[in-house]
Amino acid sequence: MERRGGAAVEGATQHEGSVPGGSEPVHHSVPRLYYGWIIIAIAFCTMALSVTARTAFSLFLPPLLEEFAWDRADTAGAFSFGFLCSALMSPLAGRVMDRRGPRVVIAGGALMMTAGLLLATRVSSLVELYLSLGLLVGAGANLMSYSAQSQYLPNWFVRQRGLAISLAFSGVGVGAITLLPWLQTVIVESGWREACLWLAAMLGFTIIPLSAFVRRRPQDVGQWPDGDAPGEHAGAVRRSAAVVDPQWVARTWTLAAAVRTARFWWICLGFFSALVAWYAVQVHQTRYLTEIGFTPSEAAWALGLVSVVGIPGQILLGAWSDRVGREIVWAIGCAGFAICYGCLLALEHAPWHSLLVVMVVVQGFLGYSLTSVMGAIVAEIFEGPHFAAIFGLINVAILGGGAFGPWVAGVLHDASGNYRAAFWLCLLLSLVSAFAIYKAAPRQIRRVGRFRPATGGPGSPSSI
């Protein structure tokens, strides 16, 4: 099928058939594969390796504490330092994404992570730990993972935005179940430095080459969102049908204009609070479980299984958000973390395997669904040519929460000798996050769900 407006010709195959009665043959066009699904596959692989390499810090923490006898807060602070540096870099990364596209950002992140993991094998002081596993690995991961992917993946899909992003982010679970237990085995048998070398090799030989095939939007390869034919204007019809607040949508949202809205700050509060809860448990979970009686192997498997059960949760709840709304799924994810912290508090007094399973399931299946709607929430409110720059500044709140969570959990533990205060704080912040995203209200800007013509006749779409 030939594209209109001088665009490239579709890579299509023509098949001849005939209509009943032997009339003129009918030509059926089989369109080429929509490149958006290739983008999702690359993002899947990138997420699998980058997030797993960053999550591995939780496995490195016990041997680091044993080898160097540093304070827990100071050691865990390296993870937080990486997030803090990422927060400072995030506005610049957003502008680079707008101007140069995701290839430069993702490849740069892969190079930083690879260098950081290689340098980590020579660590002998806290300063070196903060520069390697903190700055280079932490900041590099954030240039490849949730925040970076959320800045361009929404461009590729409209009606299946939640589903597509959740499929990409489900790579985290696959990476966790395949790599984290194996890395724990490497750490036990050969040491944490050997594990760093393996991670560096995998990043260098996979993510850097794959990043060359990433594009920012479907128009860059002569296609349109969802693979729609431009002549049918299907994407434009759907976007028009979804609009609830035409005045808001008609405005070209710049960064300066966005920061003057209450919605921007509600999003920042919601994302910050959720990320505090997310990364506090991710960094400290392994150590906590071993302290209350579980074996290191059980703790490592629990960490990996959280991401595994997150796979169906992300996909199902992400797809469901395309029908019921982003706020509902965000609230479900926050409830997952709140229940998770309730289970962790109970495990101190009742270290049962059944309770551990509940903690893993609600944290992964429910909590990890936050990632499938994070980009969609911002896109549906501030979609436009400056979206990446706006998301880049919001990313400061995301990364700030990721940095604050592990650090404050370590500080509260060192001050009290246990994690109770930290877990109660994170439980409360999970509820704050759900309320903040409800107040941001993307539902009042654009509807979600399928759109069909209203009863008044064709061409007058309404939501179902």
C-alpha positions as CSV (number, residue, x, y, z in Angstrom):
1,M,0.0,0.0,0.0
2,E,1.4,3.4,-0.9
3,R,1.7,6.1,1.7
4,R,0.1,9.4,1.1
5,G,1.9,12.8,1.3
6,G,5.0,11.5,-0.4
7,A,5.9,9.1,2.3
8,A,7.6,5.8,1.7
9,V,5.8,2.9,0.1
10,E,4.6,0.2,2.5
11,G,6.5,-3.1,2.4
12,A,3.3,-5.0,1.4
13,T,2.6,-8.1,-0.5
14,Q,-0.3,-8.1,-3.0
15,H,-2.5,-11.3,-3.2
16,E,-5.1,-11.8,-5.9
17,G,-8.5,-13.3,-5.2
18,S,-11.9,-13.1,-6.8
19,V,-15.3,-12.1,-5.6
20,P,-18.4,-14.4,-6.0
21,G,-19.7,-14.6,-9.5
22,G,-16.3,-14.4,-11.1
23,S,-16.0,-10.6,-11.2
24,E,-12.8,-8.6,-11.1
25,P,-10.0,-9.9,-8.8
26,V,-9.6,-8.2,-5.5
27,H,-6.1,-7.2,-4.2
28,H,-5.4,-7.7,-0.5
29,S,-2.5,-5.9,1.0
30,V,-0.5,-7.4,3.8
31,P,1.3,-4.6,5.6
32,R,4.8,-4.9,6.8
33,L,5.5,-5.5,10.5
34,Y,4.9,-2.4,12.6
35,Y,8.3,-1.2,13.8
36,G,6.8,-0.3,17.2
37,W,6.8,-3.9,18.2
38,I,10.5,-4.1,17.3
39,I,11.0,-1.1,19.6
40,I,9.1,-2.9,22.4
41,A,11.3,-6.0,21.9
42,I,14.5,-3.9,22.1
43,A,13.2,-2.1,25.2
44,F,12.3,-5.5,26.7
45,C,16.0,-6.6,26.4
46,T,17.3,-3.3,27.6
47,M,15.1,-3.3,30.7
48,A,16.0,-7.0,31.4
49,L,19.7,-6.2,31.6
50,S,19.9,-2.6,32.9
51,V,17.4,-3.0,35.8
52,T,18.8,-6.4,36.8
53,A,22.4,-4.9,36.9
54,R,21.2,-2.1,39.1
55,T,19.1,-4.4,41.3
56,A,22.1,-6.6,41.8
57,F,23.4,-4.0,44.3
58,S,21.0,-5.7,46.8
59,L,23.1,-8.9,46.3
60,F,26.4,-7.0,46.5
61,L,25.4,-5.3,49.8
62,P,25.9,-8.2,52.2
63,P,29.4,-9.2,50.9
64,L,30.4,-5.5,50.8
65,L,29.4,-5.1,54.5
66,E,31.3,-8.2,55.4
67,E,34.4,-7.3,53.5
68,F,34.8,-3.7,54.4
69,A,32.7,-3.4,57.7
70,W,31.3,0.0,56.6
71,D,28.2,1.4,58.1
72,R,25.0,0.1,56.5
73,A,23.7,3.6,55.8
74,D,27.0,4.6,54.2
75,T,27.2,1.5,52.0
76,A,23.5,1.6,50.9
77,G,24.1,5.3,50.3
78,A,26.1,4.5,47.2
79,F,22.9,3.3,45.6
80,S,21.1,6.5,46.6
81,F,24.0,8.6,45.4
82,G,23.6,7.1,41.9
83,F,19.9,8.1,41.9
84,L,20.8,11.6,43.2
85,C,23.3,12.1,40.4
86,S,20.7,10.8,37.9
87,A,18.2,13.3,39.2
88,L,20.6,16.1,38.6
89,M,21.3,14.8,35.1
90,S,17.7,14.1,34.2
91,P,16.6,17.5,32.9
92,L,19.6,17.5,30.5
93,A,18.9,13.9,29.5
94,G,15.3,14.9,28.7
95,R,16.5,17.8,26.5
96,V,18.9,15.4,24.7
97,M,16.1,13.0,24.2
98,D,14.0,15.7,22.6
99,R,16.8,16.9,20.3
100,R,18.9,13.8,19.5
101,G,16.5,10.9,20.3
102,P,16.8,7.9,22.6
103,R,19.7,6.2,20.8
104,V,22.2,8.7,22.2
105,V,20.8,8.5,25.7
106,I,20.5,4.7,25.9
107,A,23.9,4.1,24.4
108,G,25.5,6.6,26.8
109,G,23.8,4.9,29.7
110,A,25.1,1.5,28.6
111,L,28.7,2.8,28.3
112,M,28.4,4.4,31.8
113,M,27.1,1.1,33.4
114,T,29.8,-1.0,31.7
115,A,32.6,1.3,32.9
116,G,31.1,1.5,36.4
117,L,30.9,-2.3,36.8
118,L,34.5,-2.7,35.5
119,L,35.8,-0.1,37.9
120,A,33.8,-1.6,40.8
121,T,36.1,-4.6,40.7
122,R,38.9,-2.4,41.9
123,V,37.0,-0.8,44.8
124,S,38.8,-0.4,48.1
125,S,37.1,2.7,49.6
126,L,33.7,4.2,50.0
127,V,34.6,7.0,47.6
128,E,35.4,4.5,44.9
129,L,32.2,2.6,45.6
130,Y,30.1,5.8,45.2
131,L,31.8,6.6,41.9
132,S,31.5,3.1,40.4
133,L,28.4,1.3,41.6
134,G,26.9,4.6,42.7
135,L,27.4,7.2,40.0
136,L,28.3,5.3,36.9
137,V,26.1,2.2,37.4
138,G,23.2,4.0,39.1
139,A,23.1,6.9,36.7
140,G,23.8,4.8,33.7
141,A,20.9,2.5,34.5
142,N,18.5,5.3,34.7
143,L,19.4,6.5,31.2
144,M,18.2,3.1,29.9
145,S,15.4,2.0,32.2
146,Y,12.0,3.1,33.3
147,S,12.4,6.8,33.1
148,A,14.2,6.9,29.8
149,Q,11.9,4.4,28.1
150,S,8.9,6.2,29.3
151,Q,10.0,9.3,27.4
152,Y,9.6,7.8,24.0
153,L,7.6,4.6,24.1
154,P,4.3,6.4,24.5
155,N,5.0,7.9,21.0
156,W,4.6,4.5,19.4
157,F,1.1,3.6,20.7
158,V,-2.2,5.3,21.5
159,R,-5.0,2.8,22.0
160,Q,-2.6,0.1,23.3
161,R,-0.3,2.4,25.2
162,G,-0.6,0.7,28.6
163,L,-0.2,-2.8,27.1
164,A,2.8,-2.0,25.0
165,I,4.7,-0.3,27.8
166,S,3.9,-3.1,30.2
167,L,5.2,-5.7,27.7
168,A,8.5,-3.7,27.4
169,F,8.9,-3.4,31.1
170,S,8.1,-7.1,31.8
171,G,11.7,-7.7,30.6
172,V,12.6,-6.7,34.2
173,G,11.0,-9.9,35.5
174,V,12.6,-12.1,32.9
175,G,16.0,-10.6,33.6
176,A,15.5,-11.0,37.4
177,I,14.5,-14.7,37.4
178,T,17.2,-15.6,34.9
179,L,20.1,-13.5,36.2
180,L,19.7,-12.7,39.9
181,P,19.9,-16.3,41.2
182,W,22.8,-17.0,38.9
183,L,24.6,-13.9,40.1
184,Q,24.1,-15.0,43.7
185,T,25.7,-18.3,42.8
186,V,28.6,-16.4,41.2
187,I,29.0,-14.2,44.3
188,V,29.1,-17.2,46.6
189,E,31.5,-19.2,44.5
190,S,33.7,-16.5,42.9
191,G,33.0,-13.2,44.7
192,W,31.0,-10.1,43.9
193,R,33.8,-8.7,41.7
194,E,33.4,-11.6,39.3
195,A,29.7,-11.0,39.1
196,C,30.4,-7.3,38.2
197,L,32.7,-8.5,35.3
198,W,29.9,-10.8,33.9
199,L,27.4,-8.0,34.0
200,A,29.7,-5.6,32.3
201,A,30.3,-8.0,29.5
202,M,26.6,-8.6,28.9
203,L,25.8,-4.9,28.8
204,G,28.7,-4.1,26.5
205,F,27.9,-6.8,24.0
206,T,24.1,-6.5,23.9
207,I,22.6,-3.1,24.8
208,I,25.1,-0.9,23.0
209,P,24.6,-2.7,19.6
210,L,20.8,-2.9,20.1
211,S,20.6,0.9,20.9
212,A,21.5,1.6,17.2
213,F,18.1,0.3,16.1
214,V,16.0,2.5,18.5
215,R,13.9,5.4,17.1
216,R,12.0,8.1,18.9
217,R,8.7,7.9,17.0
218,P,7.0,6.0,14.2
219,Q,7.2,8.9,11.8
220,D,11.0,8.4,11.8
221,V,10.5,5.1,9.9
222,G,7.6,6.2,7.8
223,Q,4.9,4.8,10.0
224,W,2.2,6.1,12.4
225,P,1.2,5.2,16.0
226,D,-0.3,1.8,16.4
227,G,0.7,1.0,12.8
228,D,-2.3,2.8,11.4
229,A,-2.5,3.9,7.8
230,P,-2.1,7.7,7.6
231,G,-4.7,8.0,4.9
232,E,-7.4,6.7,7.3
233,H,-6.5,9.3,9.9
234,A,-7.3,6.6,12.5
235,G,-4.9,7.8,15.1
236,A,-6.1,11.4,14.8
237,V,-9.8,10.3,15.2
238,R,-9.0,8.3,18.3
239,R,-7.0,11.1,19.9
240,S,-9.8,13.6,19.1
241,A,-12.4,11.2,20.6
242,A,-10.4,10.8,23.8
243,V,-10.1,14.5,24.6
244,V,-12.1,15.5,27.6
245,D,-10.5,19.0,28.1
246,P,-10.0,20.5,24.6
247,Q,-8.6,23.7,25.9
248,W,-5.9,21.9,27.9
249,V,-5.0,19.6,25.0
250,A,-4.9,22.5,22.5
251,R,-2.1,24.2,24.4
252,T,1.5,23.5,23.4
253,W,3.0,22.5,26.8
254,T,6.5,23.8,27.3
255,L,8.5,23.0,30.4
256,A,8.0,26.5,31.8
257,A,4.2,26.2,31.3
258,A,4.0,22.8,32.8
259,V,5.7,23.7,36.1
260,R,3.1,26.4,36.7
261,T,0.3,23.8,36.9
262,A,-0.9,22.0,40.0
263,R,-1.0,18.7,38.0
264,F,2.8,18.8,37.5
265,W,3.4,19.0,41.2
266,W,0.8,16.3,42.1
267,I,2.6,14.0,39.6
268,C,6.0,14.8,41.2
269,L,4.6,14.1,44.7
270,G,3.0,10.8,43.5
271,F,6.1,9.6,41.7
272,F,8.5,10.6,44.5
273,S,6.4,8.8,47.2
274,A,6.0,5.6,45.2
275,L,9.7,5.4,44.4
276,V,10.7,5.9,48.0
277,A,8.6,2.8,48.8
278,W,9.9,0.9,45.8
279,Y,13.6,1.2,46.2
280,A,13.7,1.1,50.0
281,V,12.4,-2.4,49.9
282,Q,14.4,-3.4,46.8
283,V,17.8,-2.4,48.4
284,H,17.2,-3.6,51.9
285,Q,14.9,-6.6,51.4
286,T,17.7,-9.1,51.0
287,R,19.6,-8.0,54.1
288,Y,16.4,-7.8,56.2
289,L,15.2,-11.3,55.3
290,T,18.6,-12.8,56.2
291,E,18.5,-11.0,59.5
292,I,15.1,-12.4,60.5
293,G,16.1,-16.0,59.7
294,F,15.9,-16.7,56.0
295,T,18.9,-18.1,54.2
296,P,20.8,-16.0,51.7
297,S,19.6,-18.2,48.9
298,E,16.0,-17.8,49.9
299,A,16.4,-14.0,50.1
300,A,18.0,-13.9,46.7
301,W,15.2,-16.0,45.2
302,A,12.6,-13.8,46.9
303,L,14.2,-10.7,45.3
304,G,14.2,-12.4,41.8
305,L,10.7,-13.7,42.2
306,V,9.3,-10.3,42.9
307,S,10.2,-9.3,39.4
308,V,9.0,-12.6,38.0
309,V,5.5,-12.3,39.4
310,G,5.6,-8.7,38.2
311,I,5.5,-9.9,34.6
312,P,1.9,-10.9,34.5
313,G,0.9,-8.1,36.8
314,Q,2.5,-5.5,34.6
315,I,1.0,-6.9,31.4
316,L,-2.5,-7.5,32.7
317,L,-2.8,-4.3,34.8
318,G,-1.1,-2.3,32.1
319,A,-3.6,-3.5,29.5
320,W,-6.5,-3.0,32.0
321,S,-5.4,0.6,32.4
322,D,-6.2,1.1,28.7
323,R,-9.8,0.5,29.6
324,V,-10.4,1.7,33.2
325,G,-7.9,4.5,33.6
326,R,-4.4,5.1,34.8
327,E,-5.3,6.4,38.3
328,I,-7.1,3.1,39.2
329,V,-4.1,0.9,38.2
330,W,-1.7,3.4,40.0
331,A,-3.8,3.0,43.1
332,I,-3.7,-0.8,42.8
333,G,0.1,-0.6,42.5
334,C,0.4,1.6,45.6
335,A,-1.8,-0.8,47.5
336,G,0.5,-3.6,46.6
337,F,3.5,-1.8,48.2
338,A,1.4,-0.9,51.3
339,I,0.5,-4.6,51.8
340,C,4.1,-5.5,51.1
341,Y,5.3,-3.4,53.9
342,G,2.6,-4.7,56.2
343,C,3.9,-8.2,55.5
344,L,7.5,-7.2,56.1
345,L,6.5,-5.8,59.5
346,A,4.7,-9.0,60.3
347,L,7.6,-11.2,59.1
348,E,9.7,-9.9,62.0
349,H,7.4,-11.6,64.4
350,A,6.2,-14.5,62.2
351,P,9.0,-15.5,59.7
352,W,6.7,-17.9,57.8
353,H,7.4,-18.9,54.2
354,S,3.7,-18.4,53.4
355,L,3.8,-14.8,54.5
356,L,7.0,-14.3,52.5
357,V,5.2,-15.6,49.4
358,V,2.3,-13.1,50.0
359,M,4.9,-10.3,50.3
360,V,6.6,-11.3,47.1
361,V,3.3,-11.6,45.1
362,V,1.8,-8.3,46.2
363,Q,5.1,-6.4,45.7
364,G,5.6,-7.8,42.2
365,F,2.2,-8.5,40.7
366,L,0.5,-5.4,42.1
367,G,3.4,-3.0,42.9
368,Y,5.4,-3.3,39.7
369,S,2.3,-2.3,37.7
370,L,3.2,1.3,38.5
371,T,5.8,1.2,35.7
372,S,3.2,0.4,33.0
373,V,1.2,3.6,33.6
374,M,4.0,6.0,34.7
375,G,4.8,7.2,31.2
376,A,1.1,7.1,30.1
377,I,0.1,9.4,33.0
378,V,2.5,12.1,32.0
379,A,1.9,11.7,28.2
380,E,-1.9,12.0,28.6
381,I,-1.5,15.3,30.5
382,F,1.5,16.9,28.8
383,E,1.7,15.2,25.4
384,G,3.5,17.3,22.8
385,P,6.8,18.3,21.3
386,H,8.4,19.1,24.7
387,F,7.2,15.9,26.4
388,A,10.7,14.5,27.0
389,A,11.9,17.7,28.6
390,I,8.8,17.8,30.9
391,F,9.2,14.2,31.8
392,G,12.9,14.8,32.4
393,L,12.2,17.3,35.1
394,I,9.5,15.0,36.6
395,N,12.2,12.4,36.6
396,V,14.0,14.4,39.2
397,A,11.2,13.5,41.6
398,I,11.3,9.9,40.4
399,L,15.0,9.6,41.0
400,G,14.9,11.6,44.1
401,G,12.5,9.1,45.6
402,G,14.7,6.3,44.4
403,A,17.6,7.9,46.1
404,F,15.9,8.9,49.3
405,G,14.2,5.5,50.0
406,P,17.3,3.3,50.5
407,W,19.2,6.1,52.3
408,V,16.4,6.9,54.8
409,A,15.7,3.2,55.4
410,G,19.4,2.7,56.3
411,V,19.5,5.8,58.5
412,L,16.4,4.8,60.4
413,H,17.8,1.3,60.8
414,D,21.1,2.5,62.2
415,A,19.3,4.8,64.6
416,S,16.8,2.3,65.9
417,G,18.5,-1.1,65.3
418,N,15.6,-2.3,63.2
419,Y,13.5,-1.5,60.1
420,R,10.2,-0.8,61.7
421,A,10.1,3.0,61.4
422,A,11.4,2.8,57.8
423,F,8.7,0.3,56.8
424,W,5.9,2.3,58.4
425,L,7.1,5.4,56.6
426,C,7.1,3.6,53.3
427,L,3.6,2.2,53.9
428,L,2.3,5.7,54.5
429,L,4.0,7.1,51.4
430,S,2.4,4.4,49.3
431,L,-1.0,5.8,50.3
432,V,0.1,9.4,49.7
433,S,1.2,8.4,46.2
434,A,-2.2,7.0,45.3
435,F,-3.9,10.1,46.4
436,A,-1.5,12.4,44.5
437,I,-2.0,10.7,41.2
438,Y,-5.8,10.8,41.7
439,K,-5.5,14.6,42.1
440,A,-3.3,14.9,39.0
441,A,-6.3,13.3,37.2
442,P,-5.2,12.3,33.7
443,R,-8.8,11.1,33.3
444,Q,-9.9,14.7,33.1
445,I,-7.7,15.4,30.1
446,R,-8.0,12.3,28.0
447,R,-10.2,9.2,28.3
448,V,-8.9,5.7,27.9
449,G,-10.7,2.7,26.4
450,R,-11.9,1.9,22.9
451,F,-13.8,4.6,21.0
452,R,-16.8,3.9,18.7
453,P,-19.2,6.1,16.8
454,A,-22.0,7.6,18.9
455,T,-25.6,6.7,18.2
456,G,-26.0,10.0,16.4
457,G,-24.2,8.5,13.4
458,P,-20.8,7.6,12.1
459,G,-17.9,9.8,12.8
460,S,-19.1,11.1,16.2
461,P,-16.9,8.9,18.6
462,S,-17.7,8.4,22.2
463,S,-16.1,6.3,25.0
464,I,-17.4,3.0,26.1
